[in-house]
């Protein structure tokens, strides 16, 4: 059964990613934007997520500089996640976003990343980023490039805090990580 679901995931992503994946520039973000909807489809969302919206909407948000532009609109808008229609919100500040189900935190917010993730850690928000320590800092999904291929890490501790249940097929395709343990005084002694 898991093999079938994994194949469906790969086919879903590959049909959305019809063009070859390249490492540099806008193509990198075009590839990422096509994964965001697929990630949302492989999450079991808590009932509170749908109830907090007046209408059943799955809201995808971008915080900070928007690297996606129209490629995100093309990948997300007009689709359903379960029975929820999709919407996109973009803002420079977390306070300006309102309700988000999926939140991409741009690398422009790296200086504030720990603070942002701490504010969101008990909310049912799927946090996604591509900075080098995103998952270790408590983000749920971190995009990574390995051998010219787009991959991703999943922080299962962060997902559990957010009450998001990630499908086993998606977990099987990811590198699983946990929160970075807090540093102690003995860690600094050599």
C-alpha positions as CSV (number, residue, x, y, z in Angstrom):
1,X,0.0,0.0,0.0
2,X,2.8,2.4,0.9
3,X,4.5,1.7,-2.4
4,X,1.4,2.6,-4.3
5,X,1.0,5.9,-2.4
6,X,4.7,6.7,-2.9
7,X,4.3,6.1,-6.6
8,X,1.2,8.4,-6.7
9,X,3.2,11.1,-4.9
10,X,6.0,10.8,-7.4
11,X,3.7,10.8,-10.4
12,X,1.8,13.8,-8.9
13,X,5.1,15.8,-8.5
14,X,6.5,14.7,-11.8
15,X,3.4,15.7,-13.7
16,X,3.6,19.1,-12.0
17,X,7.3,19.3,-12.6
18,X,7.2,18.6,-16.3
19,X,10.3,20.7,-17.0
20,X,13.7,19.6,-15.9
21,X,14.8,20.7,-12.4
22,X,17.8,23.0,-12.5
23,X,19.7,24.3,-9.5
24,X,20.1,28.0,-10.2
25,X,17.9,31.0,-10.1
26,X,14.2,31.1,-10.9
27,X,14.0,27.4,-11.9
28,X,14.9,26.4,-8.4
29,X,11.8,28.3,-7.0
30,X,9.6,27.1,-9.9
31,X,10.4,23.5,-8.9
32,X,9.7,24.3,-5.2
33,X,6.4,26.0,-5.9
34,X,5.2,22.8,-7.6
35,X,6.0,20.8,-4.5
36,X,4.0,23.0,-2.0
37,X,0.6,21.8,-3.2
38,X,1.7,18.2,-3.2
39,X,3.1,18.5,0.4
40,X,-0.3,19.8,1.6
41,X,-2.1,16.9,-0.1
42,X,0.0,14.4,2.0
43,X,-0.8,15.9,5.4
44,X,-3.7,14.9,7.7
45,X,-4.8,18.3,8.9
46,X,-6.4,18.7,12.4
47,X,-10.1,19.6,12.3
48,X,-9.3,23.0,13.8
49,X,-7.5,24.0,10.6
50,X,-10.6,23.9,8.5
51,X,-12.8,25.4,11.2
52,X,-10.8,28.5,11.7
53,X,-11.7,29.8,8.3
54,X,-15.3,31.0,7.5
55,X,-15.0,29.2,4.2
56,X,-13.2,25.9,3.7
57,X,-10.0,27.4,2.2
58,X,-6.4,26.1,2.3
59,X,-4.3,29.2,2.5
60,X,-0.7,29.1,1.2
61,X,1.4,32.0,2.5
62,X,4.8,33.5,1.6
63,X,6.5,35.5,4.3
64,X,9.2,37.9,3.2
65,X,10.6,38.4,-0.3
66,X,8.5,36.3,-2.7
67,X,10.9,34.2,-4.8
68,X,8.0,32.4,-6.5
69,X,6.0,35.1,-8.3
70,X,3.5,33.8,-10.8
71,X,4.9,30.2,-10.7
72,X,3.3,29.8,-7.2
73,X,-0.1,31.1,-8.5
74,X,0.1,28.7,-11.4
75,X,0.9,25.7,-9.2
76,X,-1.6,26.4,-6.4
77,X,-4.6,28.4,-7.5
78,X,-7.6,26.5,-8.9
79,X,-6.7,23.3,-7.1
80,X,-8.4,21.6,-4.1
81,X,-6.7,20.1,-1.0
82,X,-9.3,17.6,0.1
83,X,-12.5,19.7,-0.2
84,X,-10.8,23.0,0.5
85,X,-10.1,25.5,-2.3
86,X,-6.7,27.1,-2.4
87,X,-5.7,30.7,-1.8
88,X,-2.4,32.6,-1.6
89,X,-1.4,35.4,0.7
90,X,2.0,37.3,0.6
91,X,3.3,39.6,3.2
92,X,6.6,41.1,4.5
93,X,5.6,40.7,8.2
94,X,4.1,37.7,10.0
95,X,1.5,39.9,11.6
96,X,0.2,40.9,8.2
97,X,-0.4,37.4,6.9
98,X,-3.6,36.4,8.9
99,X,-4.5,32.7,8.7
100,X,-2.0,30.4,7.0
101,X,-2.2,26.6,6.5
102,X,1.1,26.4,4.6
103,X,3.7,29.0,5.2
104,X,6.9,29.4,3.1
105,X,9.4,31.5,5.1
106,X,11.7,33.2,2.6
107,X,15.4,33.3,3.0
108,X,15.0,37.1,3.4
109,X,13.7,36.3,6.9
110,X,16.7,34.1,8.0
111,X,17.7,36.6,10.7
112,X,14.2,36.3,12.2
113,X,13.7,32.6,11.4
114,X,14.0,31.3,15.0
115,X,11.7,33.9,16.3
116,X,9.1,33.2,13.6
117,X,9.2,29.5,14.1
118,X,8.9,29.8,17.8
119,X,5.7,31.9,17.4
120,X,4.2,29.2,15.1
121,X,5.4,26.1,16.9
122,X,2.1,25.1,18.5
123,X,-0.1,26.2,15.6
124,X,-1.3,23.8,12.9
125,X,0.8,25.5,10.2
126,X,3.0,23.6,7.8
127,X,6.2,25.6,7.8
128,X,8.5,25.3,4.8
129,X,11.8,27.0,4.0
130,X,15.1,26.6,2.2
131,X,17.7,28.1,4.5
132,X,20.5,25.8,5.7
133,X,19.2,25.2,9.3
134,X,15.5,25.6,8.7
135,X,14.5,22.1,9.9
136,X,17.0,22.0,12.8
137,X,15.5,25.3,14.0
138,X,12.0,23.8,14.1
139,X,10.7,24.3,10.6
140,X,8.7,21.3,9.3
141,X,9.9,20.9,5.7
142,X,13.3,22.2,4.4
143,X,14.1,22.1,0.7
144,X,17.7,20.9,0.0
145,X,19.7,20.3,-3.1
146,X,21.6,17.0,-3.3
147,X,23.5,16.0,-6.4
148,X,21.6,18.4,-8.6
149,X,18.2,17.1,-7.4
150,X,15.7,18.9,-5.2
151,X,15.0,17.0,-2.0
152,X,13.6,17.8,1.4
153,X,14.1,17.2,5.1
154,X,11.1,16.7,7.4
155,X,11.4,17.6,11.1
156,X,9.0,15.1,12.7
157,X,9.2,16.8,16.1
158,X,8.0,20.1,14.6
159,X,5.2,18.4,12.7
160,X,4.0,16.7,15.9
161,X,4.0,20.0,17.8
162,X,1.8,21.5,15.0
163,X,-0.5,18.5,15.2
164,X,0.1,17.6,11.5
165,X,0.2,14.0,10.6
166,X,2.5,13.4,7.6
167,X,1.7,10.5,5.3
168,X,4.2,7.7,5.6
169,X,4.8,7.8,1.8
170,X,5.9,11.4,2.1
171,X,8.1,10.6,5.1
172,X,9.7,7.7,3.1
173,X,10.8,10.2,0.4
174,X,12.4,12.6,2.9
175,X,15.4,12.7,5.1
176,X,13.9,12.6,8.6
177,X,15.4,15.0,11.2
178,X,14.7,16.1,14.7
179,X,14.9,19.4,16.5
180,X,18.5,20.6,17.2
181,X,19.1,20.0,20.8
182,X,19.7,23.1,22.9
183,X,23.4,23.8,23.5
184,X,24.7,23.3,27.0
185,X,27.8,24.8,28.7
186,X,29.7,21.5,28.2
187,X,29.1,21.8,24.4
188,X,31.3,24.9,24.3
189,X,34.2,23.2,26.2
190,X,36.8,21.5,24.1
